[in-house]
Amino acid sequence: MPDLDLEQAIVEQLVGLPVADVERDLILATLRETGGNRTHAANLLGIAIRTLRNKINSYAAEGYDVPEPPQPSLACV
């Protein structure tokens, strides 16, 4: 069962903030949480990967620190 006091506190912190700022912060936090994995982040956020990439490019152009995607491992075969 969710903690309603915590939920209310979070909502109160967001009231009055521009939606674009909240969206950007949520996207960047999700990218950090997923280790930069764009596909996983897009799935968690419920948006298309293309939409996420467009937003990431915009944030990077604005100078925001966007987490790098994970590098593919080079497994020896």
Secondary structure, DSSP 8 states (H G I E B T S, - for coil): ---HHHHHHHHHHHTTS-HHHHHHHHHHHHHHHTTT-HHHHHHHHTS-HHHHHHHHHHHHHTT--------------
